[in-house]
Amino acid sequence: MMRSSVMSSFPSPDMLQALQARIGYQFQDQRLLERALTHSSHADGTRPDQDNERLEFLGDRVLGLLTAEYLIESYPEEREGPLARGLNQLVNRKACAQVARACGLGEALRMSRSEAKSGGRDKTSILGDACEALLGAMYQDGGLPAVRAFYRRFWADIPVTLAADPKTELQEWVQGRGQEIPTYTLASRDGPDHEPVFTVSVTIGAETYKGTGRNKQAAERKAAQAALAGLNHQKDAE
């Protein structure tokens, strides 16, 4: 009785066919698809060999490879730092959940009734993990070409920003040259309390750069921008 209250019915064959049509891939081994869609709550954790966690582990690695491949091809002039930022944006759980929602993965998931009632079919964590499991299942069923076609279709809609914020970019610049991490110092706070103006300084080597803003964070970003501009000018003059 306890088991029957926990278990939920598996998606119908029609639902599975509709999902495969949406993702653009027909599984040769339907058991792999079924495993990818099985959340650990389905058997209350009593059958770990039947849920999608092992496929998720594999899919996570496949996703990293496909993303690195995509970024290398798309941004041939970029260095490792910006590419790594792009990779982090494309392989995180939020991105995977976005893809899962786009292909309607949630409605086909197999989970306990209690998990479904608590909104499990739209939880970012569950959807992200299921998406990685689907990638793992596709890889085992059809190899890298099958997964690549799915990846290029659905990840293309996820925006990528390779540029770092000025503080991060400045930190990467100095660390790449073996220098100490920049330290920002509040130089002054002027103006009335309701409209203050902060001035922050940052020192790189023998040079000090300043920036102003309505708060300390904005002033630090401006100081970092000034430092980057000054450092780039020095480089051009060399």
PyMOL commands that set and color helices and strands:
alter all, ss='L'
color gray80, all
select helices_A, chain A and resi 2-6+13-23+30-36+40-43+48-50+53-74+80-91+93-102+106-108+113-117+120-122+124-157+166-176+216-237
alter helices_A, ss='H'
color red, helices_A
select strands_A, chain A and resi 184-190+197-204+207-213
alter strands_A, ss='S'
color yellow, strands_A
deselect
rebuild
show_as cartoon
